Amino acid sequence: MDIIIKEGLANGRVLRHPRVLEYAQELGCQADQLALSFILAQDFAPRVLSGAVTSEQLASNLKAMDVAKKLRDDSKLMQEIGQACVVKSEDYWNERSALAWN
């Protein structure tokens, strides 16, 4: 069965997460690349819908494949990032429900 991840960037909110930004800088990548690579590095084989709107966003998102390899090779780092960047479900849904949708 395929697992499709629709909002890997949490409608852009993950790009402002302070810990995501810190880890991205440490790894020499962009926040979108780290977020998508974290999904791609999971034990299952996810299908990720990046949500890219521009060719620049798509080019950046595609670099997540390289970062995912780094994460797959370092399970300790993968676990560390996962624990540091967790957002409580209640907080996520409260913030998401307050968003103005077009």
DSSP file (Angstrom, degrees, kcal/mol; ACC not computed):
  #  RESIDUE AA STRUCTURE BP1 BP2  ACC     N-H-->O    O-->H-N    N-H-->O    O-->H-N    TCO  KAPPA ALPHA  PHI   PSI    X-CA   Y-CA   Z-CA
    1    1 A M              0   0    0      0, 0.0     2,-0.3     0, 0.0     0, 0.0   0.000 360.0 360.0 360.0 135.6    0.0    0.0    0.0
    2    2 A D        -     0   0    0     42,-0.1     2,-0.5    44,-0.0    42,-0.0  -0.650 360.0-149.1 -84.3 143.5    1.3    3.5   -0.8
    3    3 A I  E     -a   46   0A   0     42,-0.6    44,-3.0    -2,-0.3     2,-0.5  -0.970  11.4-156.7-113.4 120.8    1.2    6.2    1.8
    4    4 A I  E     -a   47   0A   0     -2,-0.5     2,-0.7    42,-0.2    44,-0.2  -0.863   3.5-155.3-103.3 125.1    0.7    9.6    0.4
    5    5 A I  E     +a   48   0A   0     42,-3.4    44,-2.7    -2,-0.5     3,-0.4  -0.884  14.8 178.0 -99.9 112.7    1.8   12.6    2.5
    6    6 A K  S    S+     0   0    0     -2,-0.7     2,-0.3     1,-0.2     3,-0.2   0.875  73.1  33.5 -86.4 -40.2   -0.2   15.6    1.4
    7    7 A E    >   +     0   0    0      1,-0.2     3,-1.8     3,-0.1    -1,-0.2  -0.473  62.8 152.1-119.3  60.9    1.0   18.4    3.6
    8    8 A G  T 3  S+     0   0    0     41,-0.6    -1,-0.2    -3,-0.4    42,-0.1   0.733  82.2  42.7 -62.9 -23.1    4.7   17.7    4.2
    9    9 A L  T > >S-     0   0    0     -3,-0.2     5,-1.5    41,-0.1     3,-1.1   0.265 108.8-123.6-105.5  10.3    5.4   21.3    4.7
   10   10 A A  G X 5S-     0   0    0     -3,-1.8     3,-2.1     1,-0.3    -2,-0.1   0.903  72.5 -54.8  48.9  49.8    2.3   21.9    6.9
   11   11 A N  G 3 5S-     0   0    0      1,-0.3    -1,-0.3     2,-0.1    -4,-0.0   0.829 105.8 -54.3  53.6  35.1    1.1   24.6    4.5
   12   12 A G  G X 5S+     0   0    0     -3,-1.1     3,-1.0     1,-0.0    -1,-0.3   0.275 115.4 111.6  88.6 -11.4    4.4   26.4    4.9
   13   13 A R  G X 5 +     0   0    0     -3,-2.1     3,-1.7     1,-0.3     4,-0.3   0.831  69.7  62.4 -66.9 -30.6    4.3   26.6    8.7
   14   14 A V  G > <S+     0   0    0     -5,-1.5     3,-1.1     1,-0.3    -1,-0.3   0.775  91.0  68.8 -64.6 -23.8    7.2   24.1    9.1
   15   15 A L  G <  S+     0   0    0     -3,-1.0    -1,-0.3    -6,-0.4    -2,-0.2   0.605 102.1  45.6 -71.6 -10.2    9.4   26.6    7.3
   16   16 A R  G <  S+     0   0    0     -3,-1.7    -1,-0.3    -4,-0.2    -2,-0.2   0.417  79.8 120.2-108.4  -2.4    9.1   28.9   10.4
   17   17 A H    <>  -     0   0    0     -3,-1.1     4,-2.4    -4,-0.3     5,-0.2  -0.503  60.4-142.8 -68.2 120.9    9.8   26.2   13.0
   18   18 A P  H  > S+     0   0    0      0, 0.0     4,-2.1     0, 0.0    -1,-0.2   0.855  97.8  47.5 -56.6 -39.5   12.9   27.4   14.9
   19   19 A R  H  > S+     0   0    0      2,-0.2     4,-2.7     1,-0.2     5,-0.2   0.877 109.9  52.6 -72.7 -35.8   14.3   23.9   15.4
   20   20 A V  H  > S+     0   0    0      1,-0.2     4,-2.5     2,-0.2    -1,-0.2   0.932 110.8  48.8 -61.0 -44.3   13.7   22.9   11.7
   21   21 A L  H  X S+     0   0    0     -4,-2.4     4,-2.1     2,-0.2    -2,-0.2   0.898 111.6  49.4 -62.5 -40.9   15.6   26.1   10.7
   22   22 A E  H  X S+     0   0    0     -4,-2.1     4,-2.3    -5,-0.2    -2,-0.2   0.943 113.7  44.2 -63.5 -49.0   18.5   25.2   13.1
   23   23 A Y  H  X S+     0   0    0     -4,-2.7     4,-2.2     1,-0.2    -2,-0.2   0.885 111.1  54.7 -66.3 -37.6   18.9   21.7   11.9
   24   24 A A  H  X>S+     0   0    0     -4,-2.5     5,-2.8    -5,-0.2     4,-0.8   0.930 109.3  47.9 -60.4 -44.4   18.6   22.8    8.2
   25   25 A Q  H ><5S+     0   0    0     -4,-2.1     3,-0.8     1,-0.2    -2,-0.2   0.922 110.9  51.1 -62.2 -43.4   21.4   25.2    8.8
   26   26 A E  H 3<5S+     0   0    0     -4,-2.3    -1,-0.2     1,-0.2    -2,-0.2   0.863 114.0  44.4 -60.7 -36.3   23.5   22.5   10.5
   27   27 A L  H 3<5S-     0   0    0     -4,-2.2    -1,-0.2    -5,-0.2    -2,-0.2   0.514 113.1-118.4 -88.3  -5.0   23.0   20.1    7.6
   28   28 A G  T <<5S+     0   0    0     -4,-0.8     2,-0.2    -3,-0.8    -3,-0.2   0.860  76.6 105.7  72.3  35.6   23.6   22.8    5.0
   29   29 A C  S   <S-     0   0    0     -5,-2.8    -1,-0.3    -6,-0.2     2,-0.2  -0.791  72.6 -92.3-135.1 178.7   20.2   22.6    3.4
   30   30 A Q     >  -     0   0    0     -2,-0.2     4,-2.1    30,-0.1     5,-0.2  -0.562  36.8-111.6 -91.2 159.6   16.9   24.6    3.3
   31   31 A A  H  > S+     0   0    0      1,-0.2     4,-2.6     2,-0.2     5,-0.2   0.876 117.6  53.2 -59.7 -39.9   14.0   24.1    5.7
   32   32 A D  H  > S+     0   0    0      1,-0.2     4,-2.4     2,-0.2     5,-0.3   0.900 108.5  50.7 -63.3 -38.9   11.8   22.7    3.0
   33   33 A Q  H  > S+     0   0    0      2,-0.2     4,-2.3     1,-0.2    -2,-0.2   0.904 111.5  47.3 -65.3 -41.2   14.5   20.1    2.1
   34   34 A L  H  X S+     0   0    0     -4,-2.1     4,-2.3     2,-0.2    -2,-0.2   0.940 112.6  48.7 -65.2 -46.8   14.8   19.0    5.7
   35   35 A A  H  X S+     0   0    0     -4,-2.6     4,-1.3     1,-0.2    -2,-0.2   0.936 116.5  41.7 -60.2 -47.6   11.1   18.7    6.2
   36   36 A L  H  X S+     0   0    0     -4,-2.4     4,-2.6     1,-0.2    -1,-0.2   0.873 112.9  54.2 -69.3 -35.9   10.6   16.7    3.0
   37   37 A S  H  X S+     0   0    0     -4,-2.3     4,-2.0    -5,-0.3    -1,-0.2   0.866 102.3  58.1 -66.5 -34.5   13.7   14.6    3.6
   38   38 A F  H  < S+     0   0    0     -4,-2.3    -1,-0.2     2,-0.2    -2,-0.2   0.894 110.3  43.8 -61.4 -38.7   12.5   13.6    7.1
   39   39 A I  H >< S+     0   0    0     -4,-1.3     3,-1.6     1,-0.2    -2,-0.2   0.942 113.3  50.4 -68.6 -48.1    9.4   12.2    5.4
   40   40 A L  H 3< S+     0   0    0     -4,-2.6    -2,-0.2     1,-0.3    -1,-0.2   0.768 104.6  59.5 -63.2 -25.9   11.3   10.5    2.6
   41   41 A A  T 3< S+     0   0    0     -4,-2.0    -1,-0.3    -5,-0.2    -2,-0.2   0.443  79.7 117.4 -84.9   0.4   13.7    8.9    5.1
   42   42 A Q  S <  S-     0   0    0     -3,-1.6    -3,-0.0    -4,-0.2    30,-0.0  -0.198  80.1-110.1 -64.6 161.2   11.0    7.0    7.0
   43   43 A D  S    S+     0   0    0      2,-0.1    -1,-0.1    29,-0.0     2,-0.1   0.786 102.4  65.7 -65.5 -28.7   11.1    3.2    7.0
   44   44 A F  S    S-     0   0    0      1,-0.0   -42,-0.1   -42,-0.0    -2,-0.0  -0.408  96.9-108.4 -85.7 171.3    8.0    3.0    4.7
   45   45 A A        -     0   0    0     -2,-0.1   -42,-0.6    -4,-0.1    -5,-0.1  -0.734  43.7-167.4-104.1  85.3    8.1    4.3    1.1
   46   46 A P  E     -a    3   0A   0      0, 0.0     2,-0.5     0, 0.0   -42,-0.2  -0.310  20.0-139.5 -74.5 154.7    6.0    7.5    1.2
   47   47 A R  E     -a    4   0A   0    -44,-3.0   -42,-3.4    -2,-0.0     2,-0.5  -0.974  26.2-156.1-106.3 122.4    4.8    9.4   -1.8
   48   48 A V  E     -a    5   0A   0     -2,-0.5     2,-0.8   -44,-0.2   -42,-0.2  -0.894  14.2-155.0-111.4 124.9    5.2   13.1   -1.0
   49   49 A L        -     0   0    0    -44,-2.7   -41,-0.6    -2,-0.5    -2,-0.0  -0.863  12.8-166.0 -91.9 109.9    3.2   15.9   -2.6
   50   50 A S        -     0   0    0     -2,-0.8    -1,-0.2   -43,-0.1   -41,-0.1   0.837  18.6-140.6 -73.2 -32.4    5.5   18.8   -2.2
   51   51 A G        +     0   0    0      1,-0.2    -1,-0.1    -3,-0.1     7,-0.1   0.600  37.0 169.6  81.9  10.1    3.0   21.6   -3.0
   52   52 A A        +     0   0    0      1,-0.2    -1,-0.2     5,-0.1     3,-0.1  -0.295  16.9 179.9 -58.8 137.8    5.7   23.5   -5.0
   53   53 A V        +     0   0    0      1,-0.1     2,-0.3     0, 0.0    -1,-0.2   0.681  63.5  44.9-109.8 -31.0    4.2   26.4   -6.9
   54   54 A T  S  > S-     0   0    0      1,-0.1     4,-2.2     0, 0.0     5,-0.1  -0.734  83.5-115.9-114.0 162.9    7.2   27.8   -8.6
   55   55 A S  H  > S+     0   0    0     -2,-0.3     4,-2.4     1,-0.2     5,-0.2   0.834 117.5  56.1 -65.5 -30.8   10.1   26.1  -10.5
   56   56 A E  H  > S+     0   0    0      2,-0.2     4,-2.2     1,-0.2    -1,-0.2   0.915 107.6  47.4 -66.2 -43.3   12.4   27.5   -7.7
   57   57 A Q  H  > S+     0   0    0      2,-0.2     4,-2.9     1,-0.2    -2,-0.2   0.911 112.4  49.9 -63.4 -42.0   10.4   25.7   -5.0
   58   58 A L  H  X S+     0   0    0     -4,-2.2     4,-2.3     2,-0.2    -2,-0.2   0.924 109.5  50.8 -62.7 -44.7   10.3   22.5   -7.0
   59   59 A A  H  X S+     0   0    0     -4,-2.4     4,-0.8     1,-0.2    -1,-0.2   0.906 113.5  45.7 -60.2 -41.8   14.1   22.6   -7.6
   60   60 A S  H >< S+     0   0    0     -4,-2.2     3,-0.9     1,-0.2     4,-0.3   0.930 111.3  51.9 -66.5 -45.3   14.6   23.1   -3.8
   61   61 A N  H >< S+     0   0    0     -4,-2.9     3,-1.8     1,-0.3     4,-0.2   0.869 103.0  59.1 -59.5 -38.0   12.2   20.4   -2.9
   62   62 A L  H >< S+     0   0    0     -4,-2.3     3,-1.4     1,-0.3     4,-0.3   0.773  92.7  67.0 -65.0 -25.6   13.9   17.9   -5.2
   63   63 A K  T XX S+     0   0    0     -3,-0.9     4,-1.3    -4,-0.8     3,-0.8   0.610  78.7  83.8 -70.6 -10.3   17.1   18.4   -3.2
   64   64 A A  H <> S+     0   0    0     -3,-1.8     4,-2.7    -4,-0.3    -1,-0.3   0.784  77.3  68.5 -61.4 -26.6   15.3   16.7   -0.3
   65   65 A M  H <> S+     0   0    0     -3,-1.4     4,-1.3    -4,-0.2    -1,-0.2   0.900 100.4  46.8 -60.4 -40.1   16.3   13.3   -1.9
   66   66 A D  H <> S+     0   0    0     -3,-0.8     4,-1.3    -4,-0.3    -1,-0.2   0.900 113.0  48.0 -68.6 -41.0   20.0   14.0   -1.1
   67   67 A V  H  X S+     0   0    0     -4,-1.3     4,-2.1     1,-0.2    -2,-0.2   0.870 105.2  60.1 -68.2 -36.1   19.2   15.1    2.5
   68   68 A A  H  X S+     0   0    0     -4,-2.7     4,-2.7     1,-0.2    -1,-0.2   0.874 100.8  54.8 -59.6 -37.5   17.0   12.0    3.0
   69   69 A K  H  X S+     0   0    0     -4,-1.3     4,-1.9     2,-0.2    -1,-0.2   0.916 106.3  51.3 -62.4 -42.2   20.0    9.8    2.3
   70   70 A K  H  X S+     0   0    0     -4,-1.3     4,-0.6     1,-0.2    -2,-0.2   0.915 112.3  46.7 -59.5 -42.9   22.0   11.6    5.1
   71   71 A L  H >< S+     0   0    0     -4,-2.1     3,-0.9     1,-0.2     7,-0.4   0.897 109.4  52.7 -69.1 -39.8   19.1   11.0    7.5
   72   72 A R  H 3< S+     0   0    0     -4,-2.7     3,-0.3     1,-0.2    -1,-0.2   0.862 109.7  50.7 -61.4 -34.4   18.7    7.3    6.5
   73   73 A D  H 3< S+     0   0    0     -4,-1.9     2,-0.3     1,-0.2    -1,-0.2   0.603 112.8  47.6 -79.6 -11.5   22.4    6.8    7.2
   74   74 A D    <X  +     0   0    0     -3,-0.9     4,-2.2    -4,-0.6     3,-0.3  -0.706  59.7 172.2-133.2  81.5   22.3    8.5   10.6
   75   75 A S  H  > S+     0   0    0     -2,-0.3     4,-2.4    -3,-0.3     5,-0.2   0.807  80.1  58.4 -62.8 -29.8   19.3    7.1   12.6
   76   76 A K  H  > S+     0   0    0      2,-0.2     4,-2.5     1,-0.2    -1,-0.2   0.932 108.4  44.8 -65.1 -44.8   20.5    8.9   15.8
   77   77 A L  H  > S+     0   0    0     -3,-0.3     4,-2.8     2,-0.2     5,-0.2   0.902 111.4  54.1 -64.2 -41.1   20.2   12.3   14.0
   78   78 A M  H  X S+     0   0    0     -4,-2.2     4,-2.3    -7,-0.4    -2,-0.2   0.927 111.3  44.7 -57.8 -46.7   16.9   11.3   12.5
   79   79 A Q  H  X S+     0   0    0     -4,-2.4     4,-2.4     2,-0.2     5,-0.2   0.908 112.1  52.6 -65.4 -42.1   15.5   10.5   16.0
   80   80 A E  H  X S+     0   0    0     -4,-2.5     4,-2.3     2,-0.2    -2,-0.2   0.924 111.2  45.9 -60.1 -46.6   17.0   13.7   17.4
   81   81 A I  H  X S+     0   0    0     -4,-2.8     4,-2.0     1,-0.2    -1,-0.2   0.925 111.5  52.7 -63.6 -44.4   15.4   15.8   14.8
   82   82 A G  H  < S+     0   0    0     -4,-2.3     4,-0.4    -5,-0.2    -2,-0.2   0.904 113.1  43.1 -58.7 -43.1   12.0   14.0   15.2
   83   83 A Q  H >< S+     0   0    0     -4,-2.4     3,-0.6     1,-0.2    -1,-0.2   0.880 115.3  48.8 -71.1 -37.9   12.0   14.6   18.9
   84   84 A A  H 3< S+     0   0    0     -4,-2.3    -2,-0.2    -5,-0.2    -1,-0.2   0.775 114.8  43.9 -74.0 -25.7   13.1   18.2   18.7
   85   85 A C  T 3< S+     0   0    0     -4,-2.0    -1,-0.2    -5,-0.2    -2,-0.2   0.330  79.8 130.6-105.3   7.4   10.7   19.3   16.0
   86   86 A V    <   -     0   0    0     -3,-0.6     2,-0.4    -4,-0.4    -3,-0.0  -0.323  39.9-159.1 -64.0 142.6    7.5   17.6   17.3
   87   87 A V        -     0   0    0     -2,-0.0    -2,-0.1     4,-0.0    -1,-0.0  -0.992  26.9-110.6-121.4 129.4    4.4   19.8   17.5
   88   88 A K     >  -     0   0    0     -2,-0.4     4,-2.6     1,-0.1     5,-0.2  -0.319  24.0-126.0 -59.6 139.2    1.6   18.7   19.8
   89   89 A S  H  > S+     0   0    0      1,-0.2     4,-2.6     2,-0.2     5,-0.2   0.889 109.6  52.1 -54.5 -44.3   -1.5   17.6   17.8
   90   90 A E  H  > S+     0   0    0      1,-0.2     4,-2.2     2,-0.2    -1,-0.2   0.912 110.4  48.0 -62.5 -42.2   -3.7   20.0   19.7
   91   91 A D  H  > S+     0   0    0      2,-0.2     4,-2.4     1,-0.2     5,-0.2   0.912 111.1  51.7 -64.2 -42.3   -1.4   23.0   19.0
   92   92 A Y  H  X S+     0   0    0     -4,-2.6     4,-2.8     1,-0.2    -2,-0.2   0.945 113.1  43.2 -59.0 -50.1   -1.2   22.0   15.3
   93   93 A W  H  X S+     0   0    0     -4,-2.6     4,-2.4     2,-0.2    -1,-0.2   0.850 112.2  53.4 -70.9 -33.3   -4.9   21.8   14.8
   94   94 A N  H  X S+     0   0    0     -4,-2.2     4,-0.9    -5,-0.2    -1,-0.2   0.935 114.0  42.4 -63.3 -45.3   -5.6   25.0   16.8
   95   95 A E  H >< S+     0   0    0     -4,-2.4     3,-0.5     1,-0.2     4,-0.4   0.920 115.3  49.9 -66.3 -43.4   -3.1   26.9   14.6
   96   96 A R  H >< S+     0   0    0     -4,-2.8     3,-1.3     1,-0.2    -2,-0.2   0.896 108.0  52.3 -64.2 -40.5   -4.4   25.3   11.4
   97   97 A S  H 3< S+     0   0    0     -4,-2.4    -1,-0.2     1,-0.3    -2,-0.2   0.723 105.4  56.8 -69.9 -19.2   -8.1   26.0   12.2
   98   98 A A  T << S+     0   0    0     -4,-0.9    -1,-0.3    -3,-0.5    -2,-0.2   0.542  83.6 111.9 -87.3  -6.9   -7.2   29.7   12.7
   99   99 A L  S <  S-     0   0    0     -3,-1.3     2,-0.6    -4,-0.4    -3,-0.0  -0.361  71.2-124.3 -68.6 144.8   -5.7   30.1    9.3
  100  100 A A        -     0   0    0     -2,-0.1     2,-0.3     2,-0.0    -1,-0.1  -0.812  29.5-153.2 -86.4 120.7   -7.4   32.3    6.7
  101  101 A W              0   0    0     -2,-0.6     0, 0.0     1,-0.1     0, 0.0  -0.745 360.0 360.0 -99.1 144.6   -8.0   30.1    3.6
  102  102 A N              0   0    0     -2,-0.3    -1,-0.1     0, 0.0    -2,-0.0   0.480 360.0 360.0 -73.3 360.0   -8.3   31.6    0.1
